[in-house]
């Protein structure tokens, strides 16, 4: 009877676990079983698609982002950026929900352009600087030589590196309720920049690096001083004295008059206002046909 009771409890736990798993799949928009490679231009073979699909699943799991690779030879009259953003929205991609967080790479053979589109929290994770670095340093070398599969694979494999660095959007945040990127005020941006700088300065890695460099410089300096002291013999004090210079002369200063000169100095007015550029910590946003916000960038090839 006791064994039967244990089996009943175990069975109930399994049913509960199955229900929780089913609910998690309903709440989460991402599934490793869904296709994430859409080779509409026919640039990949079956084995290459399978490799991309597997590596996308690994990257998506580590980043909690939906990752998609698309190729096309017909952009339907759209720019590469608009086609990439609309493709993401029309297919309802997203890790945590439909039209949620993710990143898409488009190889547009029609416009001869490669485009990256970010959505949701990916807009905060991948700034303009991250996107530029991925395009220029990772993707474009393969695109220029016509290695489209290697370009797609390099994109997927570099996502974790650029998605987990210290580069985050400081000029705004993604609002899930309105599905738009909300920009901070200039004052908020300055405060975020100061906070990020302090956080970076007092990071464990930064402190350890500075301490190590200081110890190395200090050790070298002390070593040089010890060597110089051992190699030098202290001469007598009179070596540096001119004969007969021991006499003390009486000299006095007398105040005659005082002259005061005044001059007006023009000051420059500090009229320069704050604002984000396309540099570090900045994410540019654009709207798709559905009105949702996307980030990203592209290059011609």
PyMOL commands that set and color helices and strands:
alter all, ss='L'
color gray80, all
select helices_A, chain A and resi 2-27+46-63+80-90+122-125+128-144+148-163+186-201+204-231+237-240
alter helices_A, ss='H'
color red, helices_A
select strands_A, chain A and resi 37-39+66-72+102-108+113-119+172-175+180-183+286-287+293-300
alter strands_A, ss='S'
color yellow, strands_A
deselect
rebuild
show_as cartoon
